[in-house]
């Protein structure tokens, strides 16, 4: 499964980071933050997703989001000869057939993505891209972030003073499965 997961990660990887809200690494974040000033009526806050990989809503939500992104991707044919349906079949098989052993006993992971699978960070990132888009688009005006920067499951925002709790409550309602929780 590892090699299949690795090949899928190479095919899906270019879909990650296509948003101005995405941060590639700490150097990228530092460059993005240069020149940003926080006004008197604002505060700088951060959110973290609790156990993102093991809580990513895999089968239905995440795979549907990835399928839509692949269908819209004009460069997919440059990276692979596989069809969107082929990729989705391989991806579903890969993420739903994750096994691990603990104290000599073999278990199947029933939910989320495998921690060491090369495709897991890509799946989580694409799901978080969608979640961010929904969260910002539907946030009440008084708690809409002026800035939102995300690296995998860590988010930095600039919001109006006093609106952090309302924003946290709002973004915790975007994932309808209730599995993705921000602190």
NORGISUL-V104318 format. One record per residue. PSI is psi in radians with two decimals (999 if undefined). Layout:
PSI + PSI
This chain:
-0.51 + -0.80 + -0.66 + -0.77 + -0.70 + -0.76 + -0.69 + -0.69 + -0.68 + -0.64 + -0.70 + -0.39 + -0.77 + -0.23 + -0.34 + 2.48 + 0.33 + 0.22 + 2.59 + -0.17 + -0.22 + 2.41 + 2.26 + -0.65 + -3.10 + -0.59 + -0.75 + -0.76 + -0.80 + -0.73 + -0.66 + -0.56 + -0.24 + 2.23 + -0.10 + 2.18 + 2.50 + 2.09 + 2.89 + -0.62 + 0.26 + 2.88 + 2.68 + 2.12 + 2.93 + 2.66 + 2.61 + 2.44 + 2.33 + 2.08 + 1.04 + -0.90 + -0.76 + -0.14 + -0.02 + 2.13 + 1.66 + -1.32 + -1.02 + -1.08 + -0.98 + -0.75 + -0.64 + -0.72 + -0.77 + -0.70 + -0.76 + -0.76 + -0.72 + -0.71 + -0.62 + -0.22 + 1.97 + -0.25 + 0.06 + -0.74 + -0.37 + -0.39 + -0.41 + 2.75 + -0.08 + 2.56 + 2.91 + -0.72 + -0.72 + -0.82 + -0.77 + -0.66 + -0.80 + -0.75 + -0.81 + -0.77 + -0.77 + -0.79 + -0.28 + -0.01 + 1.02 + 2.14 + 2.64 + 2.81 + 2.57 + 2.08 + 0.78 + -0.02 + 2.37 + 2.31 + 2.67 + 2.29 + 2.20 + -0.32 + 2.60 + -2.94 + 2.66 + 2.39 + -0.61 + 0.09 + 2.30 + -0.44 + -0.29 + -0.83 + -0.57 + -0.81 + -0.80 + -0.74 + -0.75 + -0.65 + -0.75 + -0.58 + -0.81 + -0.79 + -0.71 + -0.80 + -0.79 + -0.76 + -0.80 + -0.74 + -0.51 + 0.02 + 2.41 + 2.56 + -0.72 + -0.18 + 0.25 + 2.25 + 2.43 + -0.56 + 2.46 + 2.00 + 2.26 + 2.34 + 1.87 + -1.68 + 0.18 + 2.27 + 2.35 + 2.34 + 2.73 + 2.14 + 2.93 + 2.47 + 2.38 + -0.01 + 0.03 + -0.78 + -0.74 + -0.70 + -0.76 + -0.80 + -0.74 + -0.89 + -0.39 + -0.15 + -0.14 + -0.78 + 1.87 + -0.31 + -0.36 + 0.14 + -0.57 + 2.01 + 2.26 + 2.47 + 999
